[in-house]
Amino acid sequence: MTIEIDWIAFLQVFAAALAAAVLVVGFYALGLRMLVRAGRVPVVAPAEFTDAIAVITDKQRRRAEKAAAKAAKKSPLTDGQKRFALVAAYGAFALCALAVLGGLLLIVFGH
């Protein structure tokens, strides 16, 4: 009994996985960048874990929120440019979600 590997199929799966990873990460990074350009810097409080290595304090979180608000006020963009950046951010997040959904649909229905 010999095992035959279809190397062409392997390369197709590898290329599809690589392209999907680049698309998802790229759209997510673009969405975050546009969100920051729109003046909506995401500040997320960390979850409290009992075995966490480093958790920021409330003082550090307040300082980060204050810095984000200050940076949003100093933005040189006009209101129209900020609105466009916000729409572009939501569009990039939507494309990221569509790429993930497309991959899931391909897994579920594509076999």
C-alpha positions as CSV (number, residue, x, y, z in Angstrom):
1,M,0.0,0.0,0.0
2,T,1.5,3.3,-1.1
3,I,0.3,6.8,-0.1
4,E,0.0,9.3,-3.0
5,I,0.1,13.0,-2.2
6,D,-1.6,15.3,-4.6
7,W,0.9,18.2,-4.5
8,I,-1.1,20.4,-6.8
9,A,-4.1,20.2,-4.4
10,F,-1.7,20.9,-1.5
11,L,-0.3,24.0,-3.2
12,Q,-3.9,25.2,-4.0
13,V,-4.9,24.9,-0.4
14,F,-1.7,26.6,0.7
15,A,-2.2,29.5,-1.7
16,A,-5.8,29.9,-0.7
17,A,-5.0,30.0,3.0
18,L,-2.2,32.4,2.5
19,A,-4.4,34.8,0.4
20,A,-7.2,34.6,2.9
21,A,-4.9,35.4,5.8
22,V,-3.4,38.3,3.9
23,L,-6.9,39.6,3.1
24,V,-8.3,39.3,6.6
25,V,-5.2,40.9,8.3
26,G,-4.9,43.6,5.7
27,F,-8.5,44.6,5.8
28,Y,-8.5,44.6,9.6
29,A,-5.3,46.7,9.7
30,L,-6.7,49.1,7.2
31,G,-10.0,49.4,9.2
32,L,-8.1,50.2,12.4
33,R,-5.9,52.7,10.6
34,M,-9.0,54.5,9.1
35,L,-10.7,54.4,12.5
36,V,-7.8,56.2,14.1
37,R,-7.7,58.7,11.2
38,A,-11.4,59.4,11.8
39,G,-10.6,60.3,15.4
40,R,-12.1,57.3,17.0
41,V,-9.1,55.6,18.6
42,P,-10.2,52.3,20.1
43,V,-9.2,52.1,23.8
44,V,-10.1,48.7,25.2
45,A,-9.9,47.9,28.9
46,P,-8.1,44.6,29.4
47,A,-9.9,41.7,30.9
48,E,-8.9,40.7,34.4
49,F,-7.4,37.2,34.5
50,T,-6.1,35.6,37.7
51,D,-2.9,34.5,36.0
52,A,-2.3,37.5,33.8
53,I,1.3,38.6,33.3
54,A,0.6,42.3,32.9
55,V,-2.8,44.1,33.4
56,I,-3.0,47.9,33.1
57,T,-4.4,49.8,36.0
58,D,-7.4,52.1,36.0
59,K,-5.0,55.0,36.1
60,Q,-3.2,53.8,33.0
61,R,-6.5,53.2,31.2
62,R,-7.7,56.7,32.0
63,R,-4.4,58.1,30.8
64,A,-4.7,56.2,27.5
65,E,-8.3,57.4,27.0
66,K,-7.2,61.0,27.7
67,A,-4.4,60.7,25.2
68,A,-6.8,59.3,22.6
69,A,-9.2,62.2,23.2
70,K,-6.4,64.7,22.9
71,A,-5.1,63.2,19.7
72,A,-8.7,63.2,18.3
73,K,-9.0,67.0,19.0
74,K,-5.7,67.8,17.3
75,S,-6.6,66.0,14.1
76,P,-5.9,68.2,11.0
77,L,-8.7,66.6,9.0
78,T,-11.9,68.3,8.1
79,D,-15.2,66.9,9.2
80,G,-15.8,65.5,5.7
81,Q,-12.4,63.7,5.7
82,K,-13.1,62.2,9.1
83,R,-16.5,61.0,7.9
84,F,-14.9,59.5,4.8
85,A,-12.3,57.8,7.0
86,L,-15.0,56.4,9.3
87,V,-17.0,55.0,6.3
88,A,-13.8,53.5,4.9
89,A,-13.0,51.9,8.3
90,Y,-16.5,50.3,8.5
91,G,-16.1,49.2,4.8
92,A,-12.8,47.6,5.6
93,F,-14.2,45.8,8.6
94,A,-17.1,44.6,6.4
95,L,-14.7,43.2,3.8
96,C,-12.8,41.5,6.6
97,A,-16.0,39.9,7.8
98,L,-17.0,38.9,4.3
99,A,-13.6,37.2,3.8
100,V,-14.1,35.2,7.0
101,L,-17.7,34.4,6.1
102,G,-16.6,33.3,2.6
103,G,-14.0,31.0,4.0
104,L,-16.5,29.4,6.4
105,L,-19.0,28.9,3.6
106,L,-16.3,27.4,1.4
107,I,-15.5,25.0,4.3
108,V,-19.1,24.1,5.0
109,F,-20.5,23.8,1.4
110,G,-17.4,23.5,-0.7
111,H,-16.5,19.9,-0.1
